[in-house]
Amino acid sequence: MSPTGPAASDFPALSAQGHVTFLGAGPGDPGLLTLRAVEALASADVLVAEPDVLGVVRCHARASVSTPELTVVDAQSAAAGVPVLRDAANLVMEAVKGGRRVVRAVSGDPGLDGSAGAEMLACAAAGIPFEVVPGVANVVGVPAYAGVPLRDAQGADVRFVDARTASDRCWTEVGASDATAVISTTLDSVAAAAGELVSAGRKPDTPLTVTVAGTTTRQRTWTATLGTIAQVLKQAKVLPSPEGHRPVIAVVGERSSAAQRDQLAWFESKPLFGWKVLVPRTKEQSASLSDQLRSYGAVPHEVPTIAVEPPRTPQQMERAVKGLVTGRYEWIAFTSVNAVKAVREKFEEYGLDARAFAGIKVAAVGEQTAAALVDFGVKPDLVPSGEQSAAGLLEDWPPYDPVFDPIDRVFLPRADIATETLVAGLIELGWEVDDVTAYRTVRASPPPADTREAIKGGGFDAVLFTSSSTVRNLVGIAGKPHNVTVIACIGPATAKTAEEHGLRVDVLSPEPSVHKLAEALAEFGARRREAAKEAGDPVTRPSERRPGARRRRTTT
């Protein structure tokens, strides 16, 4: 049966004109992007984004995507006669030529927070097909992250006001009502907006919250009333400030009472909220750890201290991989993610895949190593049931039995600086071991100067040491962390190395696992936060403390 609808060839002009997606990037948290937004970004040829949005959306686009610069000119610049070099509408029109797919990303939601309407009209007038991908609006997302509900069980009218364009009639209507008002304004204009509402009839003691950098780890919220907000910001030394132009969301109204923020401020009460945490590992290894730290509210800063390079003489590794295929080994034991990566790369070089492991037993030390194998398509046969280390693996490793084991040989791909513990233990159990250098670990290049200064000057709130080599290498390439920085170590050996370098260890992981280490740091942060609240002190980050005595080691 033939389709009765028009064929794609009937519309040759559509493909020639390209396509535009107007996309809402949300208030700032990358996790608030919708699934459709991620799909659109992945297929974009050109990405036109506001400067404060580009970092949120760029990671979901292809490496080859074009990102023409969008010059944003505020009212002050325009008044000063600064020309608009390339406005958004012109950029979009230029980009869509030649059948290219364009994503125009704006903060919040295109229909509420941005000025995308004029650009959509321009597309419509030119006959260019477009779609709109809604985003989480700033006026909705920011109060939710601040712990300020806009309605209660009894319900309430909610009015959204943009203070920059609000008319006298708008202020009069909102001021005369008991509706919850959500006001988009700037930090230095909050008091003026509050004054407009009081002049229009709102009581000076009406609750008010003001949130800056909402939904990001820089978020900060102040609680006051319409009559006291100017004083509160002044006492907090927020104003006057050169950053007074920063956008904020203010929520006004009794039904969004600030008194509930103690119970509802879920985001700013995360255990490591706003903490800048140094993760000194290789970039491949730090990804999942950084994701976990972000879930606790931290801002991870990855500084590679170890670079992984191929062995100087690859022949031994090549012979061992060929031996896997020819049935030389009964077992292969992986002690690190890098060992998995080294074997996988050698497989790909020879055109092999996970099927080459058929008939071979596979052992893995650590959850990340096991996960790397699963990603390769290999399920480990043996993972330590107890301590995730070479010693823990030996505890569970079966002795060689000539009756049940047709082959007595184990392939152990490892780093050039690995210890001999596992080799000696396997030989004691009756196995022959091919101990092969699969990769070399070398000290990484020093980080940028501003990172080195932050490390030595107390700019980081915490540093996670995941091995003795990360301690030695970080100190070697960047210097010793400041004494206000919380030092967290993955195990006793790493802690000993840190202390030998003059560092006082605050947090010791209960297990040799990077995820348990991050969890232990989060628990440390939670206890620190609760102690400050119980003492009636403001909750501060370690980097905000004056230099002084360090805490004793904490084991969790």
N, C-alpha and C positions, 0 to 999 in steps of 0.2 A: 504494500500500500504506500503510495507516494504522499509526502507531506503537502498539505495545502497552503501552508504559510509561506511568506516571502523568503527567498534564500538570502544568505549573507552577501552574495555577489550583487544582489539588487541594490546594495547600499555601499558602493565603493567610496563615497565621500566620507563616510563615518570613520573608516580606518585611517584615511588620510588626515583627518582632523584631530585624531588622538582622543584622549579622555582625561578628565580632571576629577580627582576625588578630594572633596573638602572634608578634612579630617579633624576631629576634636581630640587633642592630646591630653586633656584632663588638666588638673590644677598643678601637677608637678611630679607626683609619684608615678614612676614608669609602670608600676603594677596595675594602674587604673586604665591602661589602654584596653580597648575592647578587642575581641578576637577578630572582628572584621577589620579593625584598624591595622592589626598586625599583618593580616592577609594583604591588604592594600599596599602597605609599605614594602612587603616582600616582592611585589611585582612592579614597583615604580621604576620608571626610567629617570625621572627628575623629581627631586624633593625640594619644595619651596617652603621653608619653615622660619618662623620668628626665632631670633637668637636664643631666647629663653626656653624654647621648645625643642630645638634641634638635638640637644643631648638626650632628650627623652625618646625621640623617634628614630634617630640615626642608626642605632644598633639593630633595628629590625629591617633595615633596607639592605639591598645588595651592595657589595663593596664597590661596584662600578657605577652606582647611582650618582647622578650629577646633582650638586647642591649649590645653585647660584645664590649669591649673597643678597639678602633682603635688607635694604636700608630702612630702618624704622626711625622716623623723625617725630619727636614729641612736640607738644604745643609750644614749649619754650624755644626749641630750635627753629621751628617754623617762624615764630615771631621775630627771631633774630636774623631772619633772612637766609637761613641755611637751606640750600635747595634739596629737594627730594631727588636723589640720584636715580633710583630705579624702584618704582612703587610696585606693590604686589600684583596688581591687575596686569600691568605690562609684562612682568616676569612670567606670570602664568600663561599669557597669550603667546609669548615668545617660545616658552618651553613646550607647549602642546603641539607645535608645528611638526610636521613630518610623522604624524601618527604616534607620537610618544605618549606614554601614560604618566600623568603628573599627579603628585600628591601635594596638596596645599594644606599644611598642618598649622593649626592655630591653638592657642592656649584654651583650656576649658572646652566649651561646646561652640561649634561654628555659628549656631543660630542665636546664642545668648551672650557669649563672652567676646566674640571677635567681630570684626567689621567685614566678614566674608560675604555679606549680602550683595554688596556692589560688585564683587568679583563674580558671583554667581550670575547676576544680571548681565554682566559683560559676556560671559560664556553663552548664555541663552541668546543674546542678541547676535552673536557670531555663529550660532548653530552648533556649538561645541557640546557634545554630550558630557554630563557631569553627574556625580552622585554625592550625597552627603552622609558621612559616617559620624553620628552623634558621639559626643564625649561627655565625661562627667563635668558638669558646669562648676566653675570656681565657687559660685554662691551656694552650691549644694555640697560639694566635696569638702571644702575647707571647714565649714561648721561641723560636719560629721567627724573629721579628724580631730577637731578641737574639743569634741565631747559636748557639743551644744546642739541638742535637738531643736528643730524649728517648730515642731508641733508636739503637743502632749495628748493624753487620752481624750481630753475634752475637745480637742481640735482648736484651731485658730487660723485666722487669715494670715497669709505670709505675703509680704510685699518686697519686691526686689528693687533697689534704688541704686543707680549709678550717680554718685555725687558730682561727677564731672559734668554731667549734662542735665541733672535734675532741675526742673523749673520751680518757681515759687509755689505754683499750684500743687506740684508733687509733694513738696515738703509740708504744705498745709494739710493735704489729705492724709498723709502718713502720720503727721504729728497729732491730728485730731482723732485718730483711730486708736484701737488697742491691739492692732495687728503686730505680729512679729516682723520687724524690718531688718532685711539683710542688705547692708550697704557696702558697695564697692567704692573704695576711696584710697587715699594714700595716708601714710603714717602721720605726716604733718598736717593733714586736713581732717583727721578724725574729730578733733575738738570742735572745729567749725561745723561739721555735720551734726554733732551732738547739740550744738547751740541752735541750729536751724530747727531741730525737733522740739527742743524746749520752748523756743519762741512760738512754735506752732501749737503748743498745748501739752506736750508730753511732760510728765513730772520729772524733775531733776533726779529723783532717786530711782528712776527706771533702770533695771540691770542692763549692763552692756559688756560684751566681750569683744576684744580686738585681736585678730590673728594675722601674723605676718609669716611669709614663706610657708603657707599652709600645705599640708600633705608631704612635705619634705622633712629631712632630719634637721633642718635649720628652723623648723616651725617653733614659734613662741606665741603664747597667748596671755593677754592681760585681762583681768577682771576688774570692773569698776562700775560706775553709774554714769548717766548722761552728764551729771553735774560734777563728777570727780575725775573724769578720764584725763583731762589735761594735767591735773596734779599727779595722777598715778604715773603717767608716762614721764613726767619730769622727775619724780622721785626715783623712778627706775633707771634714770639717766639714759633713757631712750631718745628723748628730745631735749634740747635741739640737737640735731645730728645731720651730717652731710647726706645720710641715707634716708632722710625724711620723705623722699619721693617714692619709696618702696610701696608697692600696692599692698593693701590689707583688706580683709573682710571683717566688718563689724556687724554683730548681731544684737539687736535691741528688742527687749520685750520681757514681760514677766513670765511668760510661759516657756521661755528658753532660759529660765533662771540660772545665773552663774553659780548659784549655791549647789547645783547638782554636778558641777564639774569635777569635784573630788571623786565622785563615783564613776563618772562617764568619760573622763579624759584618758581613754585607753591608749592613745598613740604616744602622747608625751610622757606617759608613765612606764613605757617599756624600759627594761632594766638597764640597757646601754644607750638610751636615747641621746643622740647627738655625739656620742663618744667617737673620736677619731682613733681607729685601731689600726696599728701597723701589722701587716701580714707578710713576714719575710720568708717567702717561699718561691718556688718557680711558679710562673703564671698559670701553667696548666693545672698544678696542684692546688692553687689557691681559690679556684672558681667556686667550688661547692662550699668551702669554708667561708668565703666572702658572702655568699648568699645566706648562709646561716646567721652570720653576724648582722646582716641587714634586717633579718627577721626579728632581731632583738633591738633594733633601732639604731645600730651603730653605722658609722661611715667607714668601711674598710678601705685601707690604702695599701695596695699590693706593691711590695718592693722585692723584686727577685734578688736573692743572695747567692743562689746556686744556678749555674748554667749547665745544661746537660749536652754533652757532645759524644759523637761516636767513638768507639775504641780506636787507639792508634793503629792497632793491627787487627783488621776485621776478619782474617782468615779463620781464627778459632771459632768465632760466632757463626760464620758461614758453614763450617763443617758440622757444628752442633745442630743448626736448623735443618741441614740435609739429613742428619741422623734421625731427626724427628720423623721425617717422611719414610725413611727406610727401616724403621722399627728398632732403632738402637736403644731406645729408652722405655722404661716402665713408668717413670714419673717425670714431670717437670714442675719445679717449685718457683713461684713468683713471690718476691719479697717486697716489691714496690710497684707503683703505677708506671714508673719509668722503665722497669724491666718488661712489663707488658707492652709498652709502647715500642721498645727496641725490637722485641720479637715480632710484633705486628708489622712494623716497617720492613723488616727483613722478609717476612712472608709476602708482603705486597710487592717487594722487589722481585721475588721469584714467581709471582702470579699465583700464590697460594692464598687460602682463606682458612676459616676456623675448622673446616672439614679435615685438615691435616692433623688435628688433634685426636682423630678417631682412634680408639684403642689405647690411648695414653691417659694415665691418671694425672689430674692437675691439682696442685696445692696452691693456696694463696694466703699471705699474711696481711690482715687488715681489711676493713670493710671497703675502703677505696680501691684497693688492689682487686678485690673480688668484683666490685662494680665495673672496673675497667675491663675485666675478662668477660663479664656478662655483655657489656657493650660490644665486645669483639665477637660475641656469639658462642662463648665458652662458659659453661657452668662449672665452677670448681668442685672437685670431689672431696677436698679436704680444706677446711678453714679452722683455725684453732678454736676450740670450745672455751678456752680460758683467755689467758693473756695473749693479746695480739702482737706477738713478737716471734723471733726465731726460736726462742726457748719455748714459747707456747706451742709453736708448730711441732717441735720435737716431742712435746708431751703427748701429742695425739698421733704421731707418725708411727705406722706399724713396722715392726722389724722385718727384715728380709726373710722370706720363707721359700726355700728352693722348690717346695712342692706346689705352692699356689702362685708364686711369682715366676713367670717364664723368663723374665729379664731382670738383672740385678742392678741396673744403672739408672741414675738420676741426673737430669739436666738442670743445672742451677745457673740461670742468667742473672747477673748481679752488677752492682756498681764496682768501680775499681778500688773504692775505699771501704768495701763491706767487710764486716768482721768474719772470722772463721768459725764462729759458734755453730752455725747450721751445718757446715761441711763436716766438722769433727763429730757432731752428734749423729749425722746420717751414717758416717763410716762406722761408728760404734754400734749402730743398729744393723750393720751387716751390708750396707749398700755401697756400691761404687759411685763416685760423684764426679761428673764433668763440671768443674767449677769454672764458668766462662765469664769473662768481662764483657758485658753487653753494652755498657755505656760508661762514660767518664763524667764525674762531677767536678766542675771547676768554679772558682769564685767568680761571681757576676761582676759586671762593671759598676762603679759607684753610682748611686741615684743622683738626680739633679741637686744643685746646691740648695734650693729652698727646702727640699726634703731632708737633706743632711742637717740643715739649721733647725728644722722642726724636731728632729730626733734629739739633737743635743740640747735644744733650748726649751724642751717641755711642751712642744706643740702637739704631741700625741698623748692621748689619754691612756692607752694601753698598747702593749706589744705582745704578740703571741710567738713563743719560740717552740718549734715543733721538732727540733733535734739540736744536738750539741753543735753541729756544723752551722746551723742558722745563727746561733749565738756568735760563734767565732767570726763567721763571714760578715754579719751585720756590723759588728764592732769594727772589723777590719776595713770595710768599705764606706761606712757612714759615721762611725763614732759610737760612743756609749750613750744609751738613752738617759735622759734627765731623771733626777731622783724623784720627781713627782709622777712619773709614768708608771702605771701598774704593769708589773712583769708577771706574765703567765707562762708556765712551762708544762710540757706534755708529760714529763716523767722525772724521777729522781736524778738520772744521769744528766739530763738537760739542765735541771735546776742546779746541779753541782757545777756545771760548766759556767752557768750564768753568775753564780756566786764567786767563782774563781776570777771572773772578769769585773768584779766589784759591784754586781747588781744584787739587789735585795728581792727575793722572789715573794710575790704576794699571793699568787694562785698556783696550785699544783693540781693537774688533772688527776682524777681518781683512776683513770685507765689510759693506756697509751693510744688514744684516739683523738684525732683533731676535732671531731665533733663533740666529744666529751670535754675537751679543753675549752672550746667555745662556750659550751653549756656551763662549765665551772666559772668562766669569766662573767657570764650573765648572772649567775647566782651571786657572785661577789658584788656585782653592780646593784642587784636588787637589795641585798643586805645594806649596802652603803646608802642607798636611797631611803630605805625605811629608817635607818639610824638618824639620818638628817631630819626626816619628818618628825620622828619622836622627840628629837631635841629642839624642835621648833626652828631649825636652821633651813635656809634655802637649799634646794637640791642643786648641787653644782657638779661639774665634771672634774676629774682629777687635774686636768690641765689648767683649771681655773683656781687651783689652790696655790698658796704661797709655798715655796720650798720649805720643807721641814722633815720631821721624822717620818720614816716610812712605816707601813703596817707590817705586822708579822705575817709569815707565810700562812696561807689559808688552804687547807685541804678539804675538798668537797667530794 
